[in-house]
Amino acid sequence: MEFVTGIMTAEDVDLKQFMTLPESSENVWVKGAVHSIRNMGELAFIILRKSGGLIQTVWEEQAANMDLSGLREGDRVRVCGTVRLEARAVHGRELRLSRVEILSRTTAPLPLPVDKWKLNTSLEAKLNMRAVSLRNIVELSRFRIQEGIVRGFRDFLYGQGFTEIHTPKIGAKGAEGGSNIFKLSYFHKPAILEQSPQLYKQMMVGVFDRVFETGPVFRAEKHNTRRHLNEYTSLDFEMGYIHSFMDICAMETGFLQYTMDFLENNYARELNVLKVALPGTRKIPYVRFDEAKALVSEKYQRRIRDPYDLEPEEEALIGRYFKEEYDADFVFVTHYPSKKRPFYAMDDPEDSRFTLSFDLLFHGLEVTTGGQRIHDYQMLVDKIAARGMTTEGLEHYLDAFRYGMPPHGGLGIGLERLTMQVLGEENVREACLFPRDLNRLEP
């Protein structure tokens, strides 16, 4: 009887291993995709693409085992050769080939020039051919950095005693209320796609004290803007036994500090490819909602049109104000009006027109919404009634409060928006692998 005993030792090397091999290392095997071919006649440079980056290989007519005419961009190959240092090569070294084995062939020319440094094509073309466009190093680097943001979120919160949870995405009732809900039939029963894990993560605070989740959320909003998606990834956490909603702001600040350091230390290559300058996170200012509106109205002579919410232009001006006055890339806007916050938001005991909640703006764009929640059962029931809502569909949620809940609060971060702002992109679709918006349901 034979057994599988664990990970098999690979004969092939990855990019990281290739970079550590001494010069003249022989019989080095590498697998990858043919990224580009520059044929010089008796000599050719074949650039291989691996998930970690590019490797330059050199084909010589007398040294390699195959005719170059049998190779094309996009083919998947396994090659063998000798390492040589070469200052002009990618990473300062190359592989002089002795063998080329074709693992799979392309059946048509690539529809996009992925070997070019930048894809000079429209966003629509890139999204329509997503599986191809992301083979471009610049396009791919965006999602390496997004990976780093998620890793930073998870690592930091694990270190702060949080438990990772996974909640349903099909529910009976939306967390936020309103009409922006995707409805569906669930075995002949009405159901919805969850707008947020909010109700579930609050319930789990009564179990684990501190919880977090990364997962998709759905908003049936008929927006077609550079900042909206109908399905996006939310980074959520909820924490119990807080003193105030500022504990939530402080925890998010810690996450941002940790993550920007993490990106700098682990994703320097991708940051350099995209020419990204990471934002400052040492200290983040905070300002009341009403004060923020007044500040930008006065400085930029903009009339306040909506006293209960921030318009996109106002968010941009608030970001500009705090960048100009305090050189701040982020700003917490606190005490949003109760009228614009969900039923579970804790009202300010000093002025019930406002809530103990906040948004975090990053370069003038909201990337986070959070705050303190109501933890008292009767207060929660009273607010639901005051909103003209019913408790139908909320029975299990309310049971958690009926049997005792700690003071708690939390937040949700839009991963794609955060990535978009870190990268300095103009459209959130650039930071989404497969965007779902008002017009796009494929690929």
C-alpha positions in Angstrom: 0.0 0.0 0.0 1.3 3.5 -0.9 0.4 6.7 1.0 0.4 10.4 0.5 2.6 11.8 3.2 2.5 15.5 2.6 3.7 18.2 0.1 5.9 16.7 -2.5 9.4 18.3 -3.0 9.2 20.2 -6.2 12.0 19.9 -8.8 11.1 23.3 -10.3 12.0 26.6 -8.6 9.7 29.6 -8.1 10.8 33.2 -8.6 11.9 33.7 -5.0 14.1 30.6 -5.2 15.5 31.6 -8.6 16.6 34.9 -7.1 18.7 33.1 -4.5 20.5 30.7 -6.8 24.3 31.3 -7.3 25.6 32.1 -10.8 26.4 29.0 -12.9 23.8 26.9 -11.1 23.0 24.2 -13.7 19.9 22.1 -14.5 17.6 24.7 -13.0 13.9 23.9 -14.0 11.3 26.6 -14.1 7.6 26.5 -15.2 5.7 29.4 -16.5 3.8 31.2 -19.3 5.6 32.7 -22.3 5.0 36.4 -21.6 7.0 37.7 -24.6 9.5 36.6 -27.3 12.2 38.8 -28.7 13.7 36.9 -31.6 17.2 38.1 -32.7 17.8 35.2 -35.1 20.3 32.8 -33.6 19.5 34.3 -30.2 16.1 35.0 -28.5 15.0 36.4 -25.2 12.0 34.5 -23.9 10.3 36.2 -20.9 8.5 33.8 -18.6 5.6 34.9 -16.4 5.0 33.4 -13.0 2.6 34.5 -10.3 5.4 36.3 -8.6 6.7 38.2 -11.6 8.9 37.7 -14.7 12.0 35.7 -15.4 14.2 36.3 -18.4 15.5 33.3 -20.3 17.8 33.1 -23.3 17.3 30.7 -26.2 20.3 30.0 -28.4 19.9 28.0 -31.6 22.9 25.7 -30.9 22.2 25.2 -27.2 18.4 24.6 -26.9 16.6 21.4 -27.8 13.8 22.9 -29.9 13.1 25.2 -32.8 11.9 28.6 -31.7 9.2 28.6 -34.4 7.2 26.1 -32.3 6.8 28.6 -29.5 4.2 31.5 -29.1 3.1 34.0 -26.5 0.7 32.4 -24.0 2.2 28.9 -24.2 2.8 27.2 -20.9 6.3 25.7 -20.7 8.8 24.0 -18.5 12.4 25.0 -19.2 15.8 24.0 -17.9 19.0 25.9 -18.0 22.0 27.6 -16.3 21.8 30.8 -14.2 23.8 33.8 -15.4 24.0 37.2 -13.8 23.0 39.9 -16.3 22.5 43.5 -15.1 20.2 44.3 -18.0 17.9 41.4 -17.3 14.8 41.4 -15.2 16.0 41.0 -11.6 19.6 41.2 -12.8 19.8 37.5 -13.8 18.7 35.2 -16.5 18.4 31.5 -17.4 20.4 30.2 -20.4 18.2 27.5 -21.8 19.1 23.9 -22.6 15.7 22.4 -22.7 12.1 23.7 -23.5 9.1 21.5 -22.9 5.7 22.7 -24.0 3.0 21.9 -21.4 0.1 23.5 -23.3 -0.3 25.6 -26.4 -2.5 28.7 -27.1 -5.0 28.2 -29.9 -5.3 31.8 -31.0 -3.3 35.1 -30.7 -3.7 36.9 -27.4 -6.5 39.6 -27.8 -4.6 42.1 -25.6 -0.9 43.0 -25.6 -0.3 41.8 -22.1 3.5 41.8 -22.6 3.4 45.7 -22.8 4.1 47.6 -19.6 0.7 49.3 -19.7 -2.4 48.1 -21.4 -3.4 51.0 -23.6 -7.0 49.9 -23.9 -10.3 50.9 -22.3 -11.5 49.7 -19.0 -14.4 47.9 -20.7 -12.0 46.0 -22.9 -10.0 45.0 -19.8 -13.1 43.8 -18.0 -14.5 41.9 -21.0 -11.3 40.0 -21.3 -10.5 39.8 -17.5 -8.8 36.4 -17.6 -6.3 37.8 -20.2 -5.9 41.4 -19.1 -4.8 40.4 -15.6 -1.8 38.6 -17.1 -0.3 42.1 -17.5 2.1 42.8 -14.7 0.7 46.2 -13.9 -2.9 44.9 -13.9 -1.9 41.9 -11.7 0.0 44.1 -9.2 -3.2 45.9 -8.2 -4.6 42.6 -6.9 -1.4 41.6 -5.2 -1.7 44.8 -3.1 -5.4 44.0 -2.5 -4.3 40.6 -1.2 -1.9 42.4 1.1 -4.7 44.6 2.5 -6.8 41.5 3.3 -3.8 39.8 4.9 -3.2 42.8 7.0 -6.8 43.0 8.1 -6.8 39.3 9.1 -3.4 39.3 10.8 -4.0 42.4 12.7 -7.3 41.4 14.1 -6.1 37.9 15.0 -3.4 39.6 17.0 -6.1 41.7 18.8 -8.1 38.6 20.0 -10.7 38.6 17.3 -12.4 35.4 16.0 -13.0 35.0 12.3 -16.6 34.0 11.5 -18.5 33.2 8.3 -22.2 34.3 8.1 -24.9 33.5 5.6 -25.3 35.6 2.4 -28.9 34.5 1.9 -31.3 35.9 4.5 -34.9 36.6 5.3 -34.5 40.3 6.1 -32.0 43.0 5.2 -29.8 44.5 7.9 -30.1 48.1 6.7 -33.7 48.1 5.6 -34.9 50.2 2.7 -35.5 49.1 -0.9 -31.9 48.5 -2.1 -32.2 44.7 -1.6 -31.9 41.9 -4.1 -34.9 39.7 -3.6 -35.1 36.0 -4.6 -37.1 32.9 -4.1 -35.7 30.4 -1.6 -37.6 27.2 -2.0 -40.8 29.2 -2.6 -40.1 31.4 0.3 -39.1 35.1 -0.1 -35.4 35.8 0.7 -32.8 38.4 0.1 -29.1 38.7 -0.6 -27.5 40.2 2.5 -26.6 43.8 2.4 -24.2 43.3 5.3 -23.3 40.7 8.0 -24.3 43.3 10.5 -27.1 41.5 12.4 -25.1 38.2 12.5 -21.9 39.7 13.7 -23.7 41.6 16.5 -25.3 38.3 17.6 -21.8 36.7 17.7 -20.3 39.5 19.8 -22.5 37.9 22.5 -20.6 34.7 22.0 -17.0 35.5 21.0 -16.7 39.2 22.3 -14.7 40.2 19.2 -15.4 38.9 15.6 -14.5 39.7 12.1 -15.4 38.6 8.6 -14.4 39.2 5.0 -17.0 38.4 2.4 -19.4 39.7 -0.3 -22.3 42.0 0.3 -25.0 43.0 -2.1 -26.7 46.4 -2.7 -29.4 46.8 -5.3 -28.7 50.4 -5.9 -29.2 51.8 -9.4 -26.0 53.7 -9.4 -23.6 53.9 -12.3 -20.7 55.8 -10.9 -17.0 55.4 -10.5 -17.4 54.6 -6.8 -20.3 52.1 -6.7 -20.5 48.3 -7.1 -23.6 46.1 -6.6 -21.5 43.3 -5.2 -18.4 44.2 -3.2 -16.2 42.7 -0.6 -16.7 44.0 2.9 -14.1 43.8 5.7 -16.2 43.8 8.9 -15.4 43.6 12.6 -17.5 44.0 15.7 -16.1 44.2 19.2 -17.7 44.0 22.6 -17.1 45.7 26.0 -16.2 49.0 24.4 -16.1 52.3 26.3 -17.2 54.4 23.3 -17.4 54.4 19.5 -13.9 55.9 19.6 -12.6 52.5 20.5 -13.7 51.4 17.0 -12.0 54.3 15.4 -8.8 53.5 17.3 -9.0 49.8 16.3 -9.3 50.8 12.6 -6.4 53.2 12.9 -4.3 50.4 14.3 -5.4 48.2 11.4 -4.4 50.9 8.9 -1.0 51.4 10.5 -0.3 47.7 10.6 -1.4 47.1 7.0 0.5 50.0 5.5 3.7 48.7 7.2 2.8 45.2 6.0 2.5 46.4 2.4 5.7 48.3 2.6 7.6 45.3 3.9 6.0 42.6 1.8 4.7 44.2 -1.4 7.5 46.6 -2.2 7.8 45.3 -5.7 4.1 45.8 -6.6 4.1 49.2 -5.0 7.1 50.1 -7.1 5.5 48.8 -10.3 2.4 50.9 -9.7 4.4 53.9 -8.3 2.2 53.9 -5.2 3.0 56.2 -2.2 1.3 54.8 0.8 -0.8 57.1 2.9 0.1 58.5 6.3 -1.6 56.7 9.2 0.4 57.8 12.3 -2.6 59.9 13.5 -6.0 60.5 12.0 -8.1 63.6 12.8 -11.7 63.3 13.6 -14.5 65.9 13.3 -18.2 66.0 13.9 -20.5 65.7 10.9 -22.1 69.1 11.4 -18.7 70.8 12.0 -17.2 69.2 8.9 -20.0 70.5 6.7 -19.6 74.0 8.2 -15.8 74.0 7.8 -15.9 73.2 4.1 -18.9 75.5 3.4 -17.0 78.4 4.9 -13.6 77.7 3.3 -14.8 76.7 -0.2 -18.0 78.9 -0.3 -20.2 75.9 -0.9 -23.8 76.1 0.3 -25.0 73.3 2.6 -27.8 71.6 0.6 -28.5 68.4 2.6 -28.2 68.8 6.4 -28.6 65.1 7.0 -26.0 63.5 4.7 -22.7 64.2 2.9 -22.8 64.6 -0.8 -19.9 63.2 -2.8 -18.6 66.7 -3.5 -18.7 67.5 0.2 -16.7 64.4 1.0 -14.1 65.4 -1.5 -13.9 68.9 0.0 -13.6 67.5 3.5 -10.7 65.3 2.4 -9.1 68.3 0.7 -9.6 70.5 3.8 -7.9 68.1 6.1 -5.1 67.4 3.6 -4.5 71.2 3.3 -4.8 72.0 7.0 -3.3 68.9 8.6 -1.6 66.9 5.8 -4.0 64.1 6.7 -4.9 61.4 4.1 -7.7 60.1 6.3 -10.4 61.8 8.5 -13.1 60.3 10.7 -16.4 62.2 10.4 -18.4 61.4 13.5 -21.9 61.9 14.9 -23.9 61.3 11.8 -27.6 62.3 12.0 -29.9 59.5 13.4 -32.2 60.1 10.4 -29.5 58.6 8.1 -28.3 55.8 10.3 -29.8 52.3 10.7 -32.1 51.4 13.6 -29.3 49.6 15.5 -27.1 52.8 15.7 -26.7 54.2 19.2 -28.1 57.7 19.5 -26.0 60.3 21.2 -27.3 60.6 24.8 -26.5 64.3 24.7 -28.5 65.0 21.5 -30.6 62.2 20.0 -30.7 63.9 16.6 -27.2 62.5 16.2 -25.6 59.0 16.5 -22.4 57.7 18.0 -21.3 56.7 14.6 -18.7 57.7 11.9 -17.5 57.4 8.4 -13.8 57.2 7.5 -12.9 59.3 4.5 -9.8 58.5 2.5 -8.7 61.2 0.2 -12.2 62.5 0.2 -14.0 59.2 -0.4 -16.0 57.2 2.2 -14.3 53.8 2.7 -15.7 52.8 6.1 -19.0 53.1 8.0 -19.1 52.2 11.7 -20.1 53.2 15.2 -21.5 52.1 18.5 -24.6 49.9 18.5 -27.6 49.8 20.8 -27.0 46.9 23.2 -30.1 47.3 25.5 -33.0 45.2 24.4 -35.8 47.6 25.3 -34.0 50.6 23.7 -33.6 48.6 20.5 -37.3 47.5 20.5 -38.3 51.1 21.1 -36.2 52.5 18.3 -37.6 49.9 15.9 -41.1 51.0 16.8 -40.2 54.7 16.6 -39.0 54.0 13.0 -42.4 52.5 12.1 -40.7 49.1 11.6 -41.9 45.7 12.7 -39.9 43.1 14.5 -41.0 40.5 11.9 -37.9 38.7 10.6 -35.8 40.1 13.5 -36.9 37.7 16.2 -33.6 35.7 16.3 -31.6 38.9 16.3 -33.6 40.4 19.1 -33.2 37.2 21.2 -29.5 37.9 21.5 -30.3 41.2 23.2 -33.2 39.8 25.3 -30.6 37.5 26.9 -27.9 40.1 27.4 -25.4 41.8 25.2 -22.3 43.8 26.1 -21.8 47.4 24.9 -20.4 47.0 21.4 -19.7 48.5 18.1 -18.0 47.8 14.8 -17.5 48.8 11.2 -17.5 47.7 7.6 -14.8 48.6 5.1 -15.3 48.5 1.4 -12.3 46.5 0.2 -12.5 47.7 -3.4 -12.8 51.3 -2.4 -9.9 51.1 0.0 -7.8 49.4 -2.7 -8.8 52.1 -5.2 -7.7 54.9 -3.0 -4.4 53.2 -2.0 -3.6 52.8 -5.7 -4.9 56.2 -6.7 -7.3 54.8 -9.3 -10.2 56.8 -10.6 -12.7 53.9 -10.9 -13.5 51.3 -8.3 -13.9 48.7 -11.1 -10.1 48.8 -11.5 -9.9 47.3 -8.0 -12.4 44.5 -8.6 -11.6 41.2 -10.3 -15.0 40.7 -11.8 -17.2 43.8 -11.2 -21.0 43.6 -10.8 -22.7 46.8 -11.5 -25.9 48.2 -13.1 -24.8 46.9 -16.6 -22.3 44.1 -16.0 -23.2 40.5 -15.0 -20.3 38.8 -17.0 -17.7 37.5 -17.0 
